[in-house]
């Protein structure tokens, strides 16, 4: 992909999307981003300008359009003149919603709206942001220790959440649409693990709020729970490298550094910031299960306490040439941002 491409990025105010836009502008691309609320545009430009080697790029090569995942209005016009689409927009609630359709509907409908608009405008290259949660909500076969790109989450699995179902169903809908209605689109799907690392502004992602919870000391002990972790800067890099890699077309690609338990993250943050009172005690599973009855934020982890759901990053390393930032460093960088900006 040449450096004079116009890349459309949905959900431009998101944690991952802002880093994608930053790296795309640094590489010389033009970027068009979608927002539900155009009032956010100025703040995003300001945040990006503070990180760009050429701050004027945020004014000169970045523009925004107003779009909603649940509305057809504006999508075809927004994709006009675009060379590639990166679809990142998808709901990611901190607590699981009472009505799962509030998450699943916009995720599936939004993916299809973006792809239909891309197809109608002759956009040949699309990268969609899915999730590792579209792979790990299933039982591994005996003898296997890592999930890989051949695995699909089972929406009926007892560990499945509305969020994981939304990512699974949206990704399947995207693959089905391209296969059945838009075979001319070259689709790649990026499946990030839990995304940590330094935000570009104070609009905190759900994943970084997990680190804030550790810093705030909200819990007297930590759950025996963990997840694969990846740095947001590597996630952004994976999207752009996928666009530039023809062999990535038709592939799902896990991006992850390593699996971390909560105590691993807490220990790394405590070592970096010894003046902070960071809890490193691990609570018994039975206690967390009782607390989950009353705390919607921790309820989704109760079924997988003590379960290590590791993922393979072999394809990302071999196909995209990624060398991942250490997962503990990503957790520390999230904490550093929160501390330096007096958010936690």
N, C-alpha and C positions, 0 to 999 in steps of 0.2 A: 504494500500500500504506500503510495507516494505521500509526501508531506503536505500536499496542497488539497487534501480531501476535506469534505464537509461531513462531520460525524454528528449524528443526532443522538443525544443522550437523554433518555426519559428519567424522570424523578431526579432532576438536577440538584435539588437541595439535599439529597441523601448522602450519607457517610461515604459509601463506595463511589457514588456518582461524582461527587466533588473531586475526589482523588483522580478519577478517570479524566475528568475535564482538565484538571491541572496538568496531568501528564500529556494529554493530547495537545494542549496549547503549547507546552514546552517543546513538543515535537514539531510544531509548526502548523498543526491542523486548524481548520475552522470548526467551531463547535456551535451547535444549536441545542439548547436544553429545554426540556419541558418542565413547567411548574404548575401546580394547582393554584397557587397564589402568586401573582406577579409582583406583589409587594416584597417578596423575598429576593428579587433579582439584584437590587443594589447591594444588599448585604453579602450575597454570594460573590459578586464581582470584587468587593472590597476584601473579602477573605482570601480569594484566589490571588489578588494582586500582591498581597503580602508574602506570598510563597513563590511567585514567578520570577525567573531571572530577568524577564522583560515585562514589568508590571503593566505596561500599556496593552499587552496582548489580551487581557481580560475585557478591555473596552473595544479593541479593534477587531478581534476574531471570535468573539463570543456574543451570541444573542439568545433570547429566550422567547418561548411561546407558551400560552396558557392552555393546558390540556388536563383532562380528568380521565382516570382509568375507567370510570363508569359511564362515560358519555362519548358519543360518536363525534361530537362537535369539534371541528378543527383538525382532526388527525390527518386527513388527506392533504390539506394545505400545508401542514407543518412538515410533512415528509417530502415536499416538492423540492427538487434540486439537491437532495441529499445523496451522498455516496455510500454511506454505511450507517447502520442503526445499532446502537447499544441500548438494550432495554433492561434497565435496572429497577424501574419503579415497581414496588409490590409492598403491601402492608406487612409490618413486622411489629406486632404489639408486644409490650413488655409483659403484660398479664394476658392470659388467654381470654378471648371475648366470650360473652354468654351465648352469642349467636355466631357460630363458626362461618356462616355465609357472609358475615361482614368482612372476613378476611379472604375466604376462598373465592367469592364472586368477583371482587375487583382484581384479584391476581390472575384468574383465568381470563376474564373479559379483557383486562388490560393487555395481556400478552397477545391475544388474538386481534385486538384493535390495532396494536402497533404493527403486527405482521401483515394485516390486511392493507394498512396504509403504505407499508413498505412495498408490498407486491404491486399495489395500484400505481406507485410512482417509479417502478422499475429498479428499486434498490436491491442489489444482488447479494449484499453481504450483511449478515445480522449476527450479533453476539448477544445472547440472552443470559442474564444473571439468574441462575437457579439457586440451589443450596445443597450442601452436603446432607441436609435433612431430607432431601428427595431420594436418598440412598440408604440411610442408616436405620430407618424404622422398619426393620425386618430381622429375623433371626439368621445369623450366619450358619452356613453348613458346617458340620463337624470338621475340624482341622484347619479352618480358615480363621485368621486373626485380624484381617483388615478388609474393610469394604472397598470396592473399586467401582469403576464406571459401568460395569455390567449389572450392578445392583440397583433395584428400584424399591423405594419404600412401599409398604403395603398400607393403604389408607385405613384398613380395618385392623391393623396391628394395635394391641392394647397400649403401646407406648406412643402411638401417633397423636399429634396435637393438631388443632386447626391450622397453625402455621405450617407444619410439615406437610399436611394434606394440601394446603394451598400451593406450596412450591412443587409438590409432586404432580398435582393435577394441571397446574399451569404449564409445567415443562412438557408433560405428555401432550397437552393440547397444542403446544408449539410444534413439536415434532410431527404430530398428526396433520396439522395444517400445511406444513411445508411439504410433507410427503403426498398429500392428497390434492392440495389446491395451489401450491406455489413451488413446484420442483425447481424453478429457476433461482430460488433463494439459497445461498450457501449459509447454513445455520451452524453455529457453534454454541454450545452451552457451557458456561463456567459455573462450577458447583463449589462455592467457597465453604470452608469450615466456619467456625465462629470467628467473626472478623473483629480484631482489636487493632491497636495502634493509635497514632495521634490524629484526632479530628482537625479539620481546618477551621472550624468555628464552634460556637457554643451550642449548636443544635445537636444534642447528643443522640447517638444511635442507641437502639435497645441493647446492643452488645456492650457498648461502653458504659451504659448504666449499670451493668453487672459489676464493673470495676468500681464505680462510684459506690455501690452497695458495700463492697469490701472496705473502701476507705472510710465510709460513714460509720462502720462498725455496727450496722443494724442488727447483726446476728451474733449471739453469744458464742456460737460454734458454727463451723462450716459443714455443709452437707458432704457426704462421701459421693461426690458427683463431679464429672468433668466432661470435656468435649474436645475435639480437635480444634486447633487454633491456627489462624493465618493472619498475617499483617495486612492492613488495608492497602498499603503501598504495593504489596505483591499482588493483591487482587486486581488493582487497577492495571498493573503491568500485564497481568495475564489477559485481560480483555483486549488490550491494544496489541499485544503480541499475537493473540488469536486472529485478529483482523488481518494481520500481516503474514499469516502462515496458511497457505492454501491447504496444507495437509490437515489443518485443524477443522476443515469443513466436515460436517456430519459427525463430529465428536462431542461427547460430554467430557469435561476435564475437571477433576477435583483439584482445588488449590488449598493446600494445608501444609503447615510445618510439622507440628507434633501434637499429640494428645496431652492435655494438662488437666489434672485434678484441680479443684478449687484451692486446695491446700498448696499446690505447686505455685499457683498464681499469687496467693497471699504471701507465701514465703519469699518469692522473688521481689514483690513490692515492699515487704518489710525490710529486706536487705538493702534496697535502694533508698528507702526513706525510714531510717531507724527511729526518727523522732515521732513517727506516726504510730498510733496504737492499732496495729493490724491483728485481727484475730487469726490464729493458726490452729486452734483446737478443732478436731473433727467430731461432729455429733454422731451418736448412734443412729442407725437408720430408722429405728422405730420412732424416735423422737421427731425426726423430720417428717415422717409419714403422718404423725399426729398434727404437727404444725401446718402441713399442707392442706389439712381439712379447713383451715381458717385463713390461709394466706394464698391468694390466687397467683401471686408471683412465683411461688415455689412449687405449686401444685403439679406442674408438668414434669418435674424431675423425680417425683416420688416413685414411679414405676421403674426407673433406671438407676437407682442408687447402687453404687458399687459396680456398675457395669461399664467396662472400658470399650467404647465404640470408636476404634481407631480406623483411619482411612489411609489409602495408598496415594502418594503424590508422584508415583513413578511416571505417569503419562505427562504430567505438567513439567517435570524435569526433562524428560526426553524429547517431547514434542515442542514445548515452548522455551526450553532452555532456562527454566527458572531455578534460581538458588534462593531458598526462602530465608527471610529474616527469622531469627530465633523467636519461638512463641513466647518465651518468658520476657524477652526484650519488648515484644509487642504489648504485653500486659503492663510492663513498667512504663512504657511510653504513653499508654492510655492514662495511667495514674499520674504521670508527670504533668500531662496537659491539664487534668482536673485540678491538681494541686496549684500549679502556676497560675491558673485562671480563677482560683478561689471558688471552684465549683464543689469541691469536696474537701 
